[in-house]
Amino acid sequence: MNNELTGKIYGINGPVIYIKGRTAFKMGEMVYVSDEKLVGEVIGLTSEMTTIQVYEETSGLKPGDLVYSTGSSIFVTLAPGIINNIFDGIERPLSDIAKQSGIYISRGISVDSLDTSKKWNTHITVAPGDEVQGGTIIAEVPETSAIVHKCMVPPYISGTVKSVVSDGEYTINETIVTITQKDGTDLELTMTQKWPIRVPRPINKRFPSTKPLVTGQRILDTLFPIAKGGTAAIPGGFGTGKTMTQHQIAKWSDADIIVYIGCGERGNEMTQVLEDFSKLVDPKSGNPLMDRTTLIANTSNMPVAAREASIYTGITLAEYYRDMGYHVAIMADSTSRWAEALRELSGRLEEMPAEEGFPAYLASKLSAFYERAGYVQNLNCTEGSVSIIGAVSPQGGDFSEPVTQNTKRFVRCFWGLDKSLAYARHFPAIHWLTSYSEYLLDLAPWYNENVANDFVSNRNEILAILNQESSLIEIVKLIGSDVLPDDQKLTLEIARVIRLGFLQQNAFHKDDTCVSLEKQNLMMRTILYLNNKARALIGLGMPMSVLKENDIFEKIIAIKYDIPNDHLEMFDDYKKYIDTFYDEVMRKNG
């Protein structure tokens, strides 16, 4: 801490404080406020006034209190120990805070972001004489049973390895490699990097989105897929299942690492995440799910300014693991609470409000956040990705409000949750008419190559039936279903089979909670085979009432439970059941 550079508080307005006169502080600099050492950030500088936002509760501060410079911007510490940890919005570990101050965070508490005394089993991957540059992996550390942490040379640093330590146990701050830089000076490298949270980490190049993030959730994987390195928004009113959908994706998606940001959410929701995730076993490795998860908990009762920072903390941690060559998925729950924090701070700064009181720069802030997603080639020529799935909580489920509308501009995947579906116990409550994915064309070649040639065409046919249903429902509401011709009655019945048997998914059923793409395609084939056979019968003049005498429709709905994920050969039996149904109807009525 630079005690020479100080300023005196002149005015206080909630989390915003002012210093009058010219100061030596820099824009974006981290400062300590008062003798309590509250963490703050410089957000405005003029010759007459310095404006600082404080990331902690400001009650008790008074004009005349000193503000101390640190000389650095708000940063996160990047080193082994991030995974399987829970941080607040500015990367302070909550378990260490609890030891010092109990269940609530004391003001001005100072704890190390990561454990500096723990020794990690370290394998050095470079030798003296090696040329290294930003991103070069210098050591490997088994961080958890699931993740090998790859310690890298910080970006923008290059040189020749002068000396290395032998493999063994070291703390994160011990020197493990010494390099000689181009100018002849020696630089000691540890496992630790520091990185400012508002600056994206550099990459070599971006790749197009050609691989899906497989979630195991049928409506997402089949109808509205997201690519690795893609962006998605989950908007929905209270109780529609935003958090639950994110939990499912976090549990079952094929991302290597999950960063879960609880941004301004209720404390009980974060508690649920912590309890759920600590019990869950990762299906791919058999290890606890927390072994590949890090949580950032900034609940609604924590200071507003830290909520604004928590999003950036989470994305910086994700980029760091991406640089190692991992595929990372971020769950931001919820970006609306983050936007509300921006609104509060903007109001305190007396900025001109835009729509619904949000600041005029809401759109640019959202775009800067979502732009940090992507499938990239890292500085060390490995490939990694950051996928962002942001929940949006529009008041009253109104999708026309500014946060939802501006988010729509920057994401390519929109999973609109519907209150009526949620109240009908149809989960995930993603409505197939309001949702869309712009990744489908990019991903089609991957599906053709890795799943089946007919996957995309089956998906399009399923969606067409659901669209037909929605237009027929309007007629049914007006005049009832009896007046419809039989082929339209069949469309309604097949749409019901799709809704209940395919789109609805039970998170608590061992076979239905996560479904492989192969099984998803076989389910679609079976439903469409039934549709074709039943349509052939209708074409021959059979009434819908005769077709419904058979329990085949209910049987197909129950496929999701009746066929275990490891016995997909049973689908052949269902094809036979449909053929038998066709033959029976023909025999009785032909």
N, C-alpha and C positions, 0 to 999 in steps of 0.2 A: 504493500500500500504506500502510495506517495503522499506523505503527510504535508509536504511543502505546498502541494496544489490543493487548496481548499476554497470553499465559498460559503457564504452565510445565507440561510433560508430567509427569504423575504416574504413569501406568501405560500399558503397551502390550500389546495382545493381537492379534497378527496385523495386519490392516489397520485395526484399531480402536484409537484412543488416547484416554486420559482426562486431563482437567485438573481438579485438585481445587479446591474453593472457588468462590465466585461470580466470574463473568467478565462482561465487557461484550459478549461475542459474541451474535449473534442466531441463532435457529433457521433452518437452511437456508443459512447464510452460508458463502461460500467462504473458506478460510483457507490460509495458507502455513505448513507445518510445518518447523521447524528452519531452520538457515542454508542448507540445501540447497534450500529453497523447494519442498518437496513439496506438491502440490495436495491439499487436503482439504475436507470439507464437514461442518458441524455438524449432527448428527442427533439429539442428545439434550441437554436443558438442565434441570438442577435447581439449587436453591440450593447444593447441596454438590458437584455434579459436572457437567462439560461433556464430552459424548461426540462424537468426531469420526471419520468414516471417511476413510481416506487413499486416494487414487486411484493411488498408486504403491507400489513395494516399500518396506516399512518397516524392513528389516534395517539395523542400524547406529544406529537412533534410540535414545536413552536418556532416562531420567527427568531432568528439569531442562532439556531442550532447549526453546527458545521456540517458541510458535505465534503467528503474526502475523495480524491481522484484515485483510480487504480491503474490508469494508463493503458487498459485493455478493453476491448468490447465484450459484450455478453457472449460467453462461449460455453461449450460443453467439453468435458474431459472424455476423451475416447481411448479406451484401453480394456483389457480383459476385466470382466466383472459386471458388464452392462446387462448381459442376458440373465434371466431368472432374478431380476431385481425390480424394485418398485420405486419410482422417483416422483418428486413433485414437478411443477411446471418448469423449474429452472435447474433440473437435474440434481436435486438433493435427495439422497436415499431416505425414504420414509421410515425404514426400520431403525436406522441410526438416529434419526430425529426423535423417534418414539422412546428410545433408550434415555435420551437427554431430557425431553420435555413432556413425555406422556402422550396421550392420544391426540392432543392438539399441537399444532406447530407454534412454538414460541417465536416471538419476534426477534429478528437479529441473530437467530441461531446459525452457527457456523459449523458445518460438517463437510468432510471431504466427499466429493461426488462418488468416488470409488474407494474401495479398501486399499490403503497404501501399505499395510503391514502384511497382507496375505502373500505368500510365496506361490508362484505359478510354475508348473513344470514346463520348461521352455526348451524348444528345439530350434537351434539357429540354422537358417537356410542359406546364408551367404558365407563366403570365405574371403580372407584378405586378398586384395587385388581385383575383386569383382567391381564392375561399374554399376552403380545404382542410381536411380532417379525417383522422383515422386511416384508412389504407388508400389515400388518394388517390395516384395515380401521379404522381411529380414528374419522373422522368427514365427514359429507356430506354437500355439498354446491350446491344449484341450480345455476350453472354457467351461463346457458342460459335456455330458455324455453324448449330446447330439451335435454340438457345434465346435469346430476347431477355429480358434481365433487367430487370424493372420495379421501379425504386427507389420505395419508398412512404413516406408520412408514417407514423411509428410510431403504433400504436394509442394511443388516449386523448389524442392531441394534436390541436388544431385552431387555426385562425386565418386571417389574410389574408396572401397572399404580398406581401412588401415588396420584395424584389429577387431576381433570378436571374442566374446567370452565362450567358454565351453558349455555344452548342454547341461542344464541343471535347474535348480529352483531359484527364481528371482522375483523381487517385488516389481510393481509397475513403474517405479521411478528409478530403478537401478539401470546404469548404463549397460547395454548388451552389445552394441556395435558402435565403433568409432569410424567416421568417414572423413576423408580429406576432400574439401570442396575445391572447386575450380580455382579459387583465389588463394589456395594454399593453406587456408585455416582449417583446423580440425573441429569437427562437430560430433558431440556425443549423443547417440540416439538411445532412447528408452522405449518401453512398450507404449508410452503415453503420447497422444497428440491432443492439442487443444484446437478447437475450431469455432469461429463465430457462427451463431445459429442462423443469422439472417443471410448468410452468403452460401449459395449452392457449392458443393464440392466439385472440382473440375473432372471432366471425362475426356476420352479421346473422340468418340463419336456416338451418335444415336442410331439405333436400328429401327426399322418399321416393326409394327406390332403384328407378329405372325404366329405367336404361340399363345394358347389360352391359359388363363389361370383357372385350373380345374378345381371347382369348389365342392363337387359331390352333391350340389343342390340342383335338382332337375330344371326348374324354371330358369335358373341362372345359366347353367352350362349349355342348355339346349336352346332356349328361346332368346336370352339376352346375355350372351357371353361377354366376359371381360378378358382382355389380353394381359399377359405378363408385362408389367410396365405401363399398364393402362390406368384410367381414372374412372371412377363410378361414384354416383351419388345415390343415397337411399333417403328420399324425402318421405315424411309421413307424420300424421298427427300423433297425439299422445296415445300410447297403448296399441299402436299398429304393428310394433315388432321390429323397430330399427335396430335396437341393441341386440335383440335375439338373432336377427339375420347376420349381424356382424359377428356375434359369438360363433354361429355355425360356420361362417367363412374362416374365422380364425382357427377353429378346431380342425376343419377338414380340408382346407385348400392346400394345394401342393406347393405353397411358398415354403422356403427353408426357414425363414424367421418372421415372426409376427411382432410388430410394434403397436401396442394398443394405447391410444391416447384418450383418456377420459377427460374431456375438456368441458368443464362447467356442468358435468352431469351430477345427478344426486348421489350422495354418499352411499346409499343402499345399492345402487346399480354397480358402483365400483366394487363394493364388498362382494356382490354376486359374482363379478368377473374373477376376483381374487380367489373366492372359494371354489368356483367351478374349475378354473384353470389349474389350480393346485391339485385337484383330484384326477383330472383327465390324463389319459395315457395317449400319447401320439400314435396313431394307427400305423404309421410308416416304420417307426423305429422301435416301438414298445417302451420308449422312455417317457417320463412325465412331460406333459405339454409345455410346462413352464421352462423346460430346458432349451426351448427355442423361442421364448417369448420374453419381451420386456414391457413393463407397464408404466405409463406416465399418468399419474392420478392427480388431476387438478379439479377438485369437486366444487360444487356451487358455493360452498361456504368459505372457499379460499380466496385470497385477494384477486381482484379483477385483472390487474395488470399482468400477473403471472399466468393467467388463463390465456392471454394474448400471446405470451411467449411459448406456452406449452406445445402448440402446433409446430413451431419452428424447432424446438428441442427434439420432438419426435422425428421430424423429417431428416434432421441432421444425423441422428443415430442410425436411421434407416440407410442414408446415403453411405455412411461409413461401412456398414456391413455389405452393402452393394459393391463397394470398392474392393472387397475381398473376393468377389465372385459369387455372392449369394443372391437368391431371389427373395426380396423382402416385401411383405404386404403390411400396409399401415391401415389401421382402423381408427378413423378420427370421429369421435362420438362426443360432442356434435359440433359441426362447424357453425351452426346457428348461435350456439352459446359463445363461440369465439367472436362472431360478428357482433353479438350484443356487448361483449367486452370492448370491441373497437368503438361501438356507438357510445358507450359510457365515457371512455377516454376522450373521444372526439368532443362530446358535450362539455366535459371538464376543461378542454382546451379552447372552448368557445369557437369551434370551427363551424362554418356554414353547413347545416345539415342538408342531406338530399332526401330521397324518398323514405318515409317512415322513420325519419331521424337518423338513419344510418349515414356514415360519412360518405362524401362524394367519391372517395378512393376505395370503396368496398370492392368494386369489380377488379381493380388492379391488384389489390391484396390477395383476393381469391385466386386470380389467374397466376400470380407469382408463386402461390402455394402449389396449385395443381401442376404447374409447369415443371416442378421438380421431380415429377414421376417420369418413368421412361425405362426402356430396355436399352442398355448402353454397353459400349466397350470401354472398360476402365483404363486408367493410366498404365496398369500392368498387363494390358491386353487380355485380361479375363473378361467374361461376360457376366453381367448382373442386372437386376432390375429392381425398381421400386414401384409397386402398385398402390394407388391411394383409393381407399373406399371411405368416402365421407358421408356421415349421416347428417341430414338436414331436418330441423324440427320447426316447420312453419306453424305459426299459431293458428289453431283451429283447423289444421290440415289444408290451409289455403296455399296452393302452389303458385299463386300469382304474386306472392310477396317477394321483396328484393333479393333475399339470400338465395332462395330456390331458383329464381329467374337468372340471377348472375352465375350461379353454379352451373346451371344448364348450358351456359355459353362456353364453359371451359372443360366440361367432362364429356366423354364420348359414350357413356353408358348411364342410363337413367332407369333406376328401379323404383317406380312409384308405388308406394304402399297405399292401400285402400282401407278406409275405416270399416266399410260394410263387410269386406272379406274377413278382416280381423275379428269383428264382432260375431261373424258366422263361424268362427273357429277354423277358418281356412288359412293355414300358415304354410310357407311364408306368404304373407298377405300382399304380394306384389301383383299389381293389376296388369294384365297382358295387353290392355288397350292403351294405357297411359305410358307404359314403359317402352324403351327402345335400346338398341345397341348398335353403334356405328362400326363395331369391330367385325361384324359377321363376314363381310366380303374379304377382309384381310385374313380371317381365320379359316375360311372355307377350304383352302388347299391342305391345311394341317388336318382338319377333320377327315377329308377324303383319304389322306395318306395314313393317318394313325387310328381312325375309328372305323369308318365304312364309307363307301362311295355314295350311299343313299342318305347319309346323316342329315345333310343340309336340306335336301329335297323333302325328307320326312318332316323336318322342323317346319319348313314353309307350309306344308300341307296341314300340319297340326294348327298352326297359327291362322291359316285361312278358315278352317272349321270354326275356330273360336271367334273370328271376326264375323262370320256368317251368323253365328249364334247371337251375337250382340244386336244385329239388325232385326233378327227374328223375335228376340225378347220384347222389343218395342211393340211389335204387332200383337204378341201374346198378351201383353199388358192391357192393350186396348180391347181386343175382342176374344181373348182366350185361345187355348191351343187346339181346340177341337176342329176349328175351321181350316187349320193348316193342312196342305197335302202331305201324304205319307213321307215323301222324300225329305221335306222340311222337318217333319217330326223326327225323322232319323238323325238329321243334322243336330237337333237339340239333344237327342239321346247320346250321340257320340261325343258331343261337346261336354255333356255331363260326365261321361267316362273319362275324358281327358282331364277335366277339372279335378275330379275326385281321385282318379287313379294315377294321374301323372303329375299334375301341378301341385296338388296338396301333398305335403311331406311331413312325416312324423319324426320330430327330432329325438323322441324318447324310444323309438323302436330300433333295435340293434341293426336290422337290415335296411331300414328306410332312412336312417339319419344321414347316411352318406352313400351315394350310389355311383358306381363307375360309369364312364361314358358308354362302354359297351352295353351295359344293362339298360341304360337310358335309351339307346338306339333300338334295342330289342323290344323294349316296352312300346316305343312309338310304332315299330313295325307291326306288332301284335294288334294294337288299337286300329291302325290303318287297314290291316288285313280283315279285321272284323267289319270295318266300315265298308270295304269293297264287297265283301260277301253279303252283308245285309242290304247294300244298295242294289246288288244283283237280284236279290229276292224281291225288293220293292219294285224293281223294273219288270219283274215277272207278274206283278199285280198282287203280291202278298201285302195285306194291310199291316200297319205297325203294331196293332194290337196282338196279332198272331206272333210276331217276332218277340214281343215283350213277355209272352207266356213262358219263354225259356229264360233260365237264370244266367245266360251267357254274359250279359252286360255287367252284372254284379261280379261274376267270376273274373272278368278282365280288370275291373276296378281293384279287386283284391290281390292282383299279381304282385303289387309292391311289398305285400307282407308274405305272400305264400311262396314266392321264389327266393330262396336265400341267395346272397351275393356270390357265393362260391358254387352255386349249382345252376348255371345259366343254361345248361342243356335242357332244363325243364321247359323252356319256352317252346320247344318242339311239341311237347304234349298239348300246350295251349292252342297251337295251330291245328292240331288234330281235333280238339274240342270244338273249334270254330267250324271246321269241316263237317263234323258230326252234327252240329246245330243246323247247318245249311241243308244237309241231307235229310234230317228229321222233318224240317219245315216243308221241304219239297215232297217228302213221302206222305205227310199228313194232308197237305193242302194242294199238292201238285196235281 
